[in-house]
């Protein structure tokens, strides 16, 4: 089977949840003997022509996003046009069996370039309207302009792409419900979660990991690994933890980067907790694994739109318990094993009270061994990848009559 993936950002260039899932599924299909290629946007906005490389056995076509400001009303259409041109130049003459889209703009470009011949499927990571409404709300006048001019167009573009897809995949029941809510296509959705990667397991004791990282040996360490953006709630966690940090009861380590970094640093300085709330920046895979091994508790303070919670699976894989909010799909992952560790999203005081219970020893998690066993049972790679591969391979069969090409 000739299998083509359309995603905005390749995980090799810009690590993130969507890119991780898209790349891992692409590698799954490659390992099953299929011919796999990917179309993704180049990270450098330098106007360079599209180019194809081969990386880990996958042909990777990178195209350039337009040199337009983020607020420009034609920017979305220009991105689609760039993806169309790149796909036509490099991939249009090949007989693709299945095109797997992970994002509406690159997906729309590939769709317009290839036409009706391939079978189209879509993995919905989160509805683009929900995502951008949250992002733009924090951008002041520019954000208000984007919402006025762009939300309707975004929803129409996403719906047009979804309507041509015979099959839609989500990682959670929560996300499936959003597909139905926004696009009325919930009947086409198959829910298959992401799997636990076998390489995510403890190799060091907590003391060894802290020594390798240079972290304090005798303190309670709380960890968050997040994009520093509007919907991830890091400001909520900082405010909740500030009294404990100030009193020397814990150290809070924040790994990741993003547009709110400067604002969050100012908040930490203003609350006078810089000595015990640290920003590490983005961690590479080796240091990220050490961080999970070194932490006593993972804090997931998401305020909205967590359509799976990949980070929960990662933390539990190392036996690290998680305090998380009830945003999106997080309760689907946490309530079966950590029901008392779920708090209302955006509620500083609820999170503070739960963390206080943990620091006092009154909130007791299952043992690390129990957490690892649970995540291994529920997110077993062999079981889930078999389901995922079967879903994609079945899509190359007879075409369903319920889809139509977008205009």
ROZA-355785 format. One line per 2 residues: number of its first residue (from 1); for each residue x, y, z of C-alpha. Coordinates in steps of 0.1 Angstrom, whole numbers, plus 5000, padded with zeros to 4 digits. Example, Ala and Ser with C-alpha at 12.3 -4.5 7.8 and 13.67 -1.06 7.14 Angstrom:
! residues 2
1> 5123,4955,5078; 5137,4989,5071
! end
This chain:
! residues 407
1> 5000,5000,5000; 5011,5035,4992
3> 5004,5056,5023; 5007,5094,5025
5> 5006,5114,5057; 4996,5151,5058
7> 5005,5170,5090; 5015,5206,5097
9> 5047,5199,5117; 5070,5169,5114
11> 5079,5155,5148; 5116,5154,5138
13> 5115,5192,5133; 5092,5203,5160
15> 5084,5178,5188; 5048,5179,5200
17> 5018,5157,5206; 5003,5158,5171
19> 5036,5153,5154; 5045,5125,5177
21> 5013,5105,5169; 5015,5112,5132
23> 5052,5101,5130; 5047,5070,5151
25> 5018,5059,5130; 5038,5065,5099
27> 5066,5044,5113; 5041,5017,5122
29> 5029,5015,5086; 5065,5016,5073
31> 5074,4987,5096; 5045,4967,5082
33> 5060,4969,5048; 5040,4998,5033
35> 5055,5026,5012; 5052,5057,5034
37> 5056,5094,5027; 5048,5126,5046
39> 5040,5162,5037; 5047,5188,5064
41> 5056,5224,5067; 5092,5235,5070
43> 5100,5252,5103; 5122,5279,5088
45> 5100,5305,5071; 5126,5313,5045
47> 5106,5309,5013; 5128,5280,5002
49> 5114,5257,4975; 5098,5224,4986
51> 5122,5195,4989; 5121,5157,4996
53> 5144,5138,5019; 5143,5102,5032
55> 5144,5099,5069; 5141,5066,5088
57> 5127,5050,5056; 5100,5076,5051
59> 5100,5101,5022; 5095,5135,5038
61> 5083,5165,5017; 5087,5198,5034
63> 5071,5229,5020; 5075,5266,5031
65> 5047,5284,5049; 5039,5319,5034
67> 5059,5349,5046; 5028,5365,5060
69> 5020,5377,5096; 4999,5355,5117
71> 4970,5379,5117; 4968,5382,5079
73> 4933,5370,5067; 4947,5352,5037
75> 4974,5333,5056; 4954,5301,5059
77> 4947,5300,5021; 4983,5307,5014
79> 4994,5278,5035; 4970,5255,5017
81> 4982,5269,4983; 5019,5261,4993
83> 5009,5226,5003; 4990,5222,4970
85> 5020,5233,4949; 5045,5211,4968
87> 5023,5180,4966; 5016,5185,4929
89> 5053,5190,4921; 5065,5159,4940
91> 5037,5134,4947; 5008,5140,4923
93> 5019,5114,4897; 5020,5086,4922
95> 4990,5062,4928; 4984,5068,4965
97> 4961,5043,4982; 4954,5061,5015
99> 4960,5097,5025; 4960,5102,5063
101> 4954,5137,5073; 4962,5151,5108
103> 4956,5189,5102; 4932,5208,5081
105> 4955,5232,5062; 4982,5207,5050
107> 4954,5181,5046; 4934,5205,5024
109> 4965,5212,5003; 4972,5175,4997
111> 4935,5169,4990; 4933,5196,4963
113> 4966,5184,4948; 4956,5147,4945
115> 4919,5149,4939; 4893,5121,4944
117> 4914,5090,4936; 4930,5081,4970
119> 4910,5070,5001; 4911,5098,5027
121> 4912,5093,5065; 4916,5118,5093
123> 4930,5117,5128; 4913,5145,5148
125> 4937,5157,5175; 4914,5186,5185
127> 4889,5207,5166; 4908,5236,5150
129> 4880,5261,5161; 4883,5251,5197
131> 4921,5252,5196; 4924,5286,5179
133> 4896,5302,5200; 4917,5296,5231
135> 4949,5307,5215; 4935,5339,5200
137> 4917,5349,5231; 4950,5356,5248
139> 4964,5378,5219; 4945,5410,5226
141> 4933,5431,5197; 4951,5410,5171
143> 4934,5379,5186; 4900,5395,5185
145> 4906,5404,5148; 4916,5368,5141
147> 4884,5355,5158; 4862,5379,5139
149> 4877,5371,5105; 4890,5335,5109
151> 4869,5313,5131; 4841,5307,5106
153> 4866,5301,5078; 4885,5276,5099
155> 4854,5256,5108; 4844,5255,5071
157> 4878,5244,5060; 4880,5216,5086
159> 4845,5204,5078; 4852,5204,5041
161> 4882,5182,5047; 4864,5159,5071
163> 4835,5154,5047; 4857,5137,5021
165> 4871,5113,5047; 4855,5079,5047
167> 4869,5072,5082; 4878,5095,5111
169> 4900,5086,5141; 4902,5101,5175
171> 4923,5093,5205; 4894,5097,5230
173> 4857,5096,5235; 4858,5132,5244
175> 4873,5141,5210; 4848,5119,5192
177> 4820,5139,5209; 4836,5172,5196
179> 4836,5158,5160; 4799,5152,5164
181> 4793,5186,5181; 4811,5207,5155
183> 4807,5187,5123; 4779,5161,5128
185> 4802,5133,5118; 4805,5113,5150
187> 4792,5081,5133; 4823,5079,5111
189> 4847,5080,5141; 4867,5051,5154
191> 4883,5057,5188; 4918,5042,5192
193> 4941,5057,5219; 4978,5062,5216
195> 5000,5034,5229; 5026,5033,5256
197> 5060,5033,5240; 5080,5004,5253
199> 5112,5025,5256; 5095,5046,5283
201> 5104,5027,5314; 5125,5033,5345
203> 5162,5027,5341; 5174,5047,5372
205> 5163,5051,5408; 5149,5084,5418
207> 5182,5093,5435; 5203,5084,5405
209> 5181,5104,5382; 5183,5135,5405
211> 5221,5131,5407; 5224,5130,5369
213> 5201,5160,5365; 5217,5180,5393
215> 5184,5182,5412; 5181,5183,5450
217> 5183,5148,5466; 5161,5154,5496
219> 5132,5176,5484; 5098,5168,5471
221> 5099,5176,5434; 5068,5183,5412
223> 5071,5183,5375; 5051,5196,5345
225> 5061,5191,5309; 5041,5214,5287
227> 5040,5239,5259; 5039,5273,5276
229> 5007,5284,5259; 4973,5297,5269
231> 4954,5264,5274; 4979,5245,5294
233> 4973,5262,5328; 5009,5266,5339
235> 5000,5299,5355; 4973,5281,5375
237> 4999,5256,5388; 5024,5283,5397
239> 4997,5302,5417; 4986,5270,5434
241> 5021,5259,5443; 5036,5293,5453
243> 5028,5291,5490; 5044,5257,5493
245> 5074,5267,5473; 5078,5298,5494
247> 5077,5277,5525; 5103,5253,5512
249> 5079,5223,5510; 5086,5215,5474
251> 5104,5224,5442; 5084,5228,5410
253> 5102,5220,5377; 5085,5233,5344
255> 5099,5217,5313; 5090,5231,5279
257> 5089,5264,5260; 5063,5286,5243
259> 5048,5320,5238; 5040,5326,5275
261> 5075,5319,5289; 5083,5355,5296
263> 5049,5362,5312; 5053,5331,5334
265> 5088,5340,5345; 5075,5374,5355
267> 5047,5357,5375; 5073,5335,5394
269> 5094,5366,5401; 5064,5386,5413
271> 5053,5357,5437; 5089,5356,5450
273> 5093,5318,5443; 5121,5319,5417
275> 5144,5298,5439; 5120,5269,5439
277> 5101,5271,5406; 5124,5264,5377
279> 5121,5266,5340; 5143,5241,5321
281> 5133,5249,5286; 5126,5220,5262
283> 5142,5188,5273; 5156,5162,5249
285> 5144,5126,5252; 5173,5115,5275
287> 5167,5144,5300; 5129,5141,5297
289> 5131,5104,5308; 5154,5114,5337
291> 5129,5141,5348; 5101,5116,5349
293> 5123,5093,5370; 5133,5121,5393
295> 5099,5135,5400; 5076,5127,5429
297> 5045,5139,5412; 5035,5151,5377
299> 5012,5182,5376; 4989,5185,5346
301> 4970,5218,5351; 4953,5220,5316
303> 4925,5245,5316; 4908,5234,5283
305> 4910,5210,5253; 4931,5181,5263
307> 4919,5157,5236; 4939,5127,5248
309> 4966,5133,5274; 4996,5116,5260
311> 5017,5131,5288; 4996,5111,5314
313> 5006,5078,5297; 5042,5089,5296
315> 5043,5098,5333; 5026,5067,5344
317> 5050,5046,5324; 5077,5057,5348
319> 5055,5050,5378; 5051,5087,5385
321> 5016,5096,5398; 4997,5125,5382
323> 4975,5153,5396; 4954,5165,5366
325> 4923,5185,5358; 4890,5174,5345
327> 4896,5192,5311; 4888,5173,5280
329> 4899,5136,5280; 4921,5137,5311
331> 4894,5120,5333; 4891,5091,5308
333> 4928,5083,5315; 4930,5091,5352
335> 4898,5081,5369; 4903,5044,5364
337> 4936,5045,5384; 4939,5079,5401
339> 4903,5091,5407; 4912,5112,5438
341> 4939,5130,5418; 4915,5148,5394
343> 4906,5184,5402; 4884,5211,5384
345> 4902,5228,5356; 4913,5264,5361
347> 4906,5263,5399; 4937,5275,5417
349> 4924,5267,5452; 4912,5232,5443
351> 4946,5223,5428; 4963,5239,5458
353> 4943,5219,5483; 4949,5186,5464
355> 4987,5193,5463; 4987,5202,5499
357> 4971,5168,5507; 4999,5151,5486
359> 5027,5170,5503; 5012,5162,5538
361> 5011,5125,5528; 4973,5124,5530
363> 4968,5118,5493; 4983,5084,5486
365> 4989,5071,5450; 4990,5035,5440
367> 5026,5021,5440; 5048,5028,5410
369> 5045,4992,5401; 5007,4994,5401
371> 5008,5025,5379; 5032,5009,5354
373> 5011,4977,5353; 4979,4997,5347
375> 4993,5018,5318; 5008,4987,5303
377> 4975,4968,5304; 4954,4997,5291
379> 4978,5011,5264; 4997,4980,5253
381> 5016,4988,5221; 5010,4954,5204
383> 4972,4956,5209; 4967,4992,5200
385> 4990,4993,5170; 4972,4962,5156
387> 4939,4981,5159; 4954,5012,5143
389> 4970,4993,5114; 4938,4974,5107
391> 4918,5007,5106; 4942,5022,5081
393> 4946,4991,5059; 4908,4986,5058
395> 4904,5022,5045; 4921,5011,5012
397> 4892,4988,5005; 4859,4996,4987
399> 4850,5032,4989; 4821,5042,5011
401> 4792,5061,4995; 4789,5087,5023
403> 4817,5110,5013; 4820,5137,4987
405> 4849,5158,4974; 4853,5193,4989
407> 4849,5222,4965
! end
